[in-house]
Amino acid sequence: MSELTSEVRVVVARLRNLFVDMARRGAFANPLDEIPHEKLEPRQLQALWWLGAECFLTVNALAERMGMAMPPMTRLLDRLEELGLVTRHRGMRADKRQVVVRLTTEGSVAAEQADAVVQERLARLLLPMEGEARSALLDALERWVEALARPSGDTTRTAA
C-alpha cells in the first residue's frame, strides 16, 4: 500500500470502516446462505441460483463462483443431476474438455424459488434507505462494477 497517495489511503480507511460497520449490522451475510428447501442442501440451491442467474456455466466457472474445489463440485453436480435438476454437456467448439452445466425445467423452478428468497433478503437491506438514496447507491455500485471489469491500469471514467 506504500505507493498509494494520501488521498487514496484516506478513502481506503473510510471504506474499511464502512465495511466494518456494515458487517456489524449483518449487511455482509450472503443472501444465498441457508435458503430453506425441503429436499436440497444450501450449497445445492446456491449452484441452482448461479445457473439461473447465468443461464449456463462451465463446471470450472461454477466452482469458482461458489468458492469450491473440483471434487466436491463434481459430487454436488452428480447429486443435482440424479435429482433431474441439471444436465451436463461436453463443449462443442474450442475446448471439448469443457463441461457446461444447464438447468432442467425442474431446476429452473428451484432456482426461481431460491432467487425469490435472495431478492427478499436484498430488499430488507435496501428498505432503510429512501428511494433517491437507494438509486444513488445502486448507480455508484454499478460504476464500481464497471471499474472492476476494466483492465488493470485503465483509469478512464464512465459518465457519472
C-alpha positions in Angstrom: 0.0 0.0 0.0 3.1 2.2 0.1 2.6 3.5 -3.5 -0.9 4.9 -2.8 -1.4 8.6 -2.4 -2.6 10.0 0.9 -6.0 10.8 -0.6 -6.4 7.1 -1.6 -5.3 6.0 1.8 -8.0 8.1 3.4 -10.6 6.7 1.1 -9.4 3.1 1.8 -9.6 3.7 5.6 -13.1 5.2 5.2 -14.2 2.2 3.0 -12.7 -0.3 5.6 -14.6 1.4 8.4 -17.8 1.3 6.4 -17.2 -2.4 5.7 -16.7 -3.0 9.4 -19.9 -1.1 10.3 -21.9 -2.9 7.6 -20.6 -6.2 8.8 -21.7 -5.4 12.4 -25.2 -4.8 11.0 -25.3 -8.1 9.1 -25.1 -6.5 5.7 -22.5 -8.9 4.5 -24.5 -12.0 5.2 -24.6 -14.0 2.0 -28.1 -13.8 0.7 -27.6 -17.3 -0.7 -26.8 -18.8 2.7 -29.3 -21.2 4.2 -32.1 -20.9 1.7 -34.9 -23.1 3.0 -35.9 -26.1 0.9 -37.4 -29.4 1.8 -35.1 -31.6 -0.4 -32.0 -29.6 -1.2 -29.0 -28.5 0.8 -28.0 -24.8 0.8 -24.9 -25.4 -1.5 -27.1 -27.2 -4.0 -29.5 -24.3 -4.0 -26.6 -21.9 -4.4 -25.5 -23.8 -7.5 -29.0 -23.7 -9.0 -29.2 -20.0 -8.2 -25.9 -19.3 -10.0 -27.1 -21.3 -13.0 -30.4 -19.4 -13.0 -28.5 -16.1 -12.9 -26.0 -17.0 -15.6 -28.2 -19.3 -17.9 -25.3 -21.9 -18.1 -21.8 -22.2 -16.7 -18.8 -24.4 -17.2 -18.2 -26.7 -14.2 -15.0 -24.7 -13.5 -16.7 -21.3 -13.6 -19.5 -22.6 -11.2 -16.9 -23.9 -8.8 -15.1 -20.6 -8.9 -18.3 -18.6 -8.3 -19.1 -20.8 -5.3 -15.5 -21.0 -4.0 -15.4 -24.8 -4.2 -12.8 -27.2 -5.2 -13.5 -29.5 -8.1 -14.0 -32.9 -6.3 -16.8 -31.5 -4.1 -18.3 -29.6 -7.0 -18.4 -32.8 -9.1 -20.2 -34.6 -6.3 -22.7 -31.7 -5.9 -23.4 -31.8 -9.6 -23.7 -35.6 -9.6 -26.5 -35.2 -7.0 -28.3 -32.4 -8.8 -28.1 -34.4 -12.0 -29.5 -37.5 -10.2 -32.4 -35.3 -9.0 -33.1 -34.2 -12.5 -32.2 -30.5 -11.8 -29.2 -30.0 -14.1 -27.7 -31.5 -17.2 -24.0 -31.5 -18.2 -22.8 -31.3 -21.7 -19.3 -31.5 -23.2 -18.1 -28.4 -25.0 -18.6 -28.5 -28.8 -16.4 -25.7 -30.1 -13.0 -24.5 -28.9 -12.4 -26.9 -26.0 -14.3 -30.2 -25.9 -12.9 -30.8 -22.4 -15.0 -28.1 -21.0 -18.2 -29.3 -19.4 -21.2 -27.0 -19.5 -23.9 -27.2 -16.8 -27.5 -26.1 -17.5 -30.7 -26.2 -15.5 -33.6 -28.5 -16.4 -37.2 -27.2 -16.2 -37.4 -28.5 -12.7 -34.1 -27.0 -11.8 -35.3 -23.6 -13.2 -38.3 -23.7 -10.8 -36.0 -24.4 -7.8 -33.6 -21.6 -9.0 -36.5 -19.2 -9.2 -37.7 -20.1 -5.7 -34.1 -19.5 -4.4 -34.0 -16.2 -6.3 -37.2 -15.0 -4.6 -35.6 -15.6 -1.2 -32.4 -13.8 -2.3 -34.5 -10.8 -3.6 -36.4 -10.6 -0.4 -33.2 -10.6 1.7 -31.7 -7.8 -0.6 -34.9 -5.8 -0.3 -34.6 -5.9 3.5 -31.1 -4.5 3.2 -32.3 -1.6 1.0 -35.5 -0.7 2.7 -34.0 1.5 5.4 -32.8 3.9 2.6 -35.0 6.4 0.9 -35.7 5.9 -2.8 -33.3 8.6 -4.1 -30.5 7.4 -1.8 -31.1 3.8 -2.9 -30.8 4.9 -6.6 -27.6 6.8 -5.9 -26.2 3.7 -4.1 -27.0 1.4 -6.9 -25.6 3.9 -9.5 -22.4 4.1 -7.6 -22.2 0.3 -7.2 -22.8 -0.1 -11.0 -19.9 2.3 -11.7 -17.7 0.3 -9.3 -18.5 -3.0 -11.0 -17.7 -1.3 -14.4 -14.4 -0.1 -13.0 -13.6 -3.5 -11.6 -14.2 -5.0 -15.1 -11.7 -2.7 -16.8 -8.2 -3.9 -17.4 -5.7 -3.0 -14.7 -4.2 0.4 -15.3 -7.2 1.7 -17.4 -8.4 4.7 -15.4 -10.9 6.1 -18.0 -14.0 7.1 -16.2 -17.6 6.4 -17.2 -20.2 9.2 -17.0 -21.4 9.8 -13.5 
